[in-house]
């Protein structure tokens, strides 16, 4: 039987909107599924079950090292993409994470 997970609301902070908290929660769920190896799977499960807070988790040596390795690999893959593809993905991410517009013609960028 699996342990209950915290909801995305646990990740909403003064500097993190509900949309960004949902994205973080979704990423943690993918990591908990094992997509990035055993160490990050363990970290994500600990965070999602509430056994450890996110800030505390990234301070654990093994977790920080695994996150660093994953970040380096992601950066290498990002740099290998053609410029047009990076621009397209960046625009897509900005739209997904942008706060709601407050009026006509309003842009967060």
ABEGO torsion letter per residue (X at the ends): XBBBBBBAAAABBAABBAAAAAAAAAAAAAAAAGAAEAAAAAAAAAAAAGABBAAAAAABAAAAAAAAAAAAAAAAAAAABBAAAAAAAAAAAAAAABBBBABBGBBAX
